[in-house]
Amino acid sequence: LLAFATYLGKVPILVAVIYFGASLVSYTMYCLDKAAAERGYRRTPESSLHLIDLLCGWPGGLVAQQQFRHKTAKASFQRTFWMTVLLNLGGVAWLIVSGKMQWLSSMLFGE
């Protein structure tokens, strides 16, 4: 949906780039945390996972949770995760509707 909206020019390309990059980081963080959990190594703090999810990484986090079966059964984590998704979507929607995202995109990419 995001790629289609970007293609139609409804969403600045910067938004897609940020979501893609943050999702890769989030996916990697969940993957490494799952591996650490299985081996008894030092874990990634849940607050770090939630922060990257809030900063547009939640699609990658969601995929990683399902793929690795990681953090899917912990209700408190899931509540906070879905709150970060809602906050992120609301914040990004506000940035787009207010024109601030387009302004930032034009400053960075000359769109």
C-alpha positions as CSV (number, residue, x, y, z in Angstrom):
1,L,0.0,0.0,0.0
2,L,2.8,2.4,0.9
3,A,4.7,1.6,-2.4
4,F,1.5,2.2,-4.4
5,A,0.8,5.5,-2.6
6,T,4.4,6.6,-3.2
7,Y,4.1,5.6,-6.9
8,L,1.0,7.7,-7.2
9,G,2.7,10.7,-5.6
10,K,0.4,10.7,-2.6
11,V,3.3,9.9,-0.2
12,P,6.8,11.3,-0.5
13,I,9.5,8.8,-1.4
14,L,11.2,9.7,1.9
15,V,8.5,8.0,3.8
16,A,9.0,4.7,1.9
17,V,12.7,5.0,2.3
18,I,12.4,5.5,6.0
19,Y,10.0,2.6,6.5
20,F,12.2,0.3,4.4
21,G,15.4,1.2,6.3
22,A,13.8,1.1,9.8
23,S,12.1,-2.2,9.0
24,L,15.4,-3.8,8.0
25,V,16.9,-2.6,11.2
26,S,13.9,-3.8,13.3
27,Y,13.9,-7.2,11.5
28,T,17.6,-7.7,12.2
29,M,17.2,-6.6,15.9
30,Y,14.4,-9.2,16.4
31,C,16.4,-11.9,14.6
32,L,19.5,-11.2,16.8
33,D,17.4,-11.1,20.0
34,K,15.8,-14.4,19.2
35,A,19.2,-16.0,18.6
36,A,20.5,-14.5,21.8
37,A,17.5,-15.9,23.7
38,E,18.1,-19.4,22.3
39,R,21.8,-19.3,23.2
40,G,21.4,-17.6,26.6
41,Y,23.3,-14.5,25.5
42,R,22.7,-10.9,26.4
43,R,19.3,-9.8,25.1
44,T,18.1,-6.7,23.3
45,P,16.1,-4.6,25.7
46,E,12.4,-4.6,24.8
47,S,12.5,-0.8,25.0
48,S,15.0,-0.8,22.1
49,L,12.7,-3.0,20.0
50,H,9.7,-0.8,20.7
51,L,11.7,2.4,19.9
52,I,12.7,1.1,16.4
53,D,9.2,-0.1,15.9
54,L,7.9,3.4,16.8
55,L,10.4,5.0,14.4
56,C,8.8,3.3,11.3
57,G,10.4,-0.2,11.9
58,W,7.2,-1.9,12.9
59,P,6.6,-3.7,9.5
60,G,9.9,-5.4,9.8
61,G,9.3,-6.2,13.5
62,L,5.9,-7.7,12.7
63,V,7.4,-9.9,10.0
64,A,10.2,-11.0,12.3
65,Q,7.8,-11.8,15.2
66,Q,5.9,-14.1,13.0
67,Q,8.8,-15.6,11.2
68,F,10.9,-16.3,14.3
69,R,7.9,-16.8,16.7
70,H,9.5,-14.2,18.9
71,K,7.6,-12.1,21.4
72,T,4.3,-13.3,20.0
73,A,3.0,-14.9,23.2
74,K,4.0,-12.1,25.6
75,A,0.8,-10.0,26.0
76,S,2.5,-7.0,27.6
77,F,5.0,-6.8,24.7
78,Q,2.2,-7.1,22.1
79,R,0.1,-4.4,23.8
80,T,3.1,-2.0,23.6
81,F,4.0,-3.1,20.1
82,W,0.5,-2.3,18.8
83,M,0.5,1.0,20.6
84,T,3.8,1.9,18.8
85,V,2.2,1.0,15.5
86,L,-0.8,3.2,16.1
87,L,1.4,6.1,17.3
88,N,3.7,5.7,14.3
89,L,0.8,5.6,11.8
90,G,-0.8,8.6,13.4
91,G,2.4,10.6,13.5
92,V,3.3,9.8,9.9
93,A,-0.2,10.6,8.8
94,W,0.0,14.0,10.5
95,L,3.4,14.7,8.9
96,I,2.0,13.9,5.5
97,V,-1.3,15.8,5.9
98,S,0.3,18.8,7.4
99,G,2.8,19.0,4.5
100,K,5.8,18.8,6.8
101,M,6.9,15.5,5.3
102,Q,6.8,16.9,1.8
103,W,8.8,20.0,2.9
104,L,11.4,17.7,4.5
105,S,11.5,15.5,1.4
106,S,12.0,18.5,-0.9
107,M,14.8,19.8,1.3
108,L,16.6,16.5,1.2
109,F,15.9,15.2,-2.3
110,G,14.7,18.4,-4.2
111,E,11.3,16.8,-5.0
